[in-house]
């Protein structure tokens, strides 16, 4: 570093922490606003009256209205039986148990077989690959 740079850095270090002082302008020279030659160009419009939210009209809101959704398709009969076995068989057993008439013998075996068969069928009928290999889940 040169000698001038050292002196400048030393001055910065010496004055560290001091607040900058601004010289006050003379009291007799007050700032006068500049006269605008065309004041009518800068007229500020009056604000519209505020209407409470519950009284506002929603007729011309202009928002996006989506199309009616397609109806949800029903599953194929074997898949529906699988879902009924997975959810229906335990529900039937639970209701029977709560009502005090638990299934015994062949009915209990059939409920367990329906549950296990439905679960196995649903797992076996799943696709190994995704529907669209390029779908990263970001589409709606």
N, C-alpha and C positions, 0 to 999 in steps of 0.2 A: 504494500500500500504506500501511497505517496504521503507526504507530510500533510497535505490539505485534507485528504480523506481521514487521516488519523485525527485531525483537529475537529472535523465534522462529527465523527463518531464520538469523540470525547464530549463534544457539546451536547449530543443527543443523550449520552449517559448522564451528564451533569444535570440536565433539565428533566430527567425521567421523573414522572409523578407530578409534575407541576401542571396546572391547568393553563390552557392558552388564554391570553388576555386579548380582548378586542378593544381597540381604541374607540371610545365613544365619539360620535359625531357631534359637532357643535349644536347646541340647543336651538340656536336661531335658524338653522337650516332644516326645516321640516320637509319631509317628503310630501309632495302634492300629487294627487292622483292625476294621471294623464287623461286628458279629455278625449273621449271616444268620438270620432267624427260621425259615426253611424250607430247610435245606440239602439235603434229599432231592430237591428239585425240580431241582437243578443237578448231578445225578450224571452224570458223563461216561462213556459206555459204553466197554467195552473194545474195542480194535480187533480186527478179524477177522484171523486168521493169514494171512500173505502166502504164496500158493502160487506157485511159479515158473511162468513163462509156458508152458513146454513141458508142464507137468502140468495146466494148467487145462482144464476141459471146455468144448468149443465147441458143445455141443448146444443150449443155450438162450441163445445169444448175443443174439438178438433183432434182428439187423441186417436191413436191406432185402435181399431176394433178387430180382433182376430176372427178368423173364420170359425164356424162351428166345428168342434172336434169330431173325428170319425168315431162311430160306436166301437166299443171294445169287443174284439172278436172272441167267440167262445173257443175253448180248447177242443182238440179232437177227442172223441170218446175214450180211447185208452189213456190219454194223458189226464183227462178229467177224473177217471177212476183212480189213477195214481195219486192225484192231489187229494181226492176224497179219502183215500186210504191213509195218506200221511197226516191229514188234519182231522178227518172225520172219525176214524177208528179210535184215536185217543179221546176225542171229545165224547163219543158215545159211551166209552168205558167210564169216563169221569162222571158223566151225568148219571149213569146207572149206579155207580158207587156212591154218589152223593144221595141218591134217592133210596139207598138201602137195598138194592137188588143187583148185586155184582154178578157178572156173567161167570158161569162155571162150565167146565167140561168143554164140549165141542164149540160153543159160542165164543168162549175166551180164545181158543186156538184159532178160530176163524178171524177174529179181530186182530190178533197178533200177526197172522199170515197176511191179512189185507194191508196192515201197516207196513210190514217188511216188504211185501211184494210191490206196493206202490212206491216205496222209497227206492228199491232196486230198479224198478222200471224207469223212474224219473232220472236216476243217475245214468243208467245205460243209454237212455235216449238223448242225452245231452250231446251237443256238437263238441268236437274236440277243438275246433278253431273258432275264433270269433266270427260273427256274421259278416263284418267288413274288416279285413285285416288292416286297412289304413285308418280305421276309426280310432281316434285317441280319446274319445269321450267328450270332446269339446263342443260337439254339435248339439243343438237343442232339437 
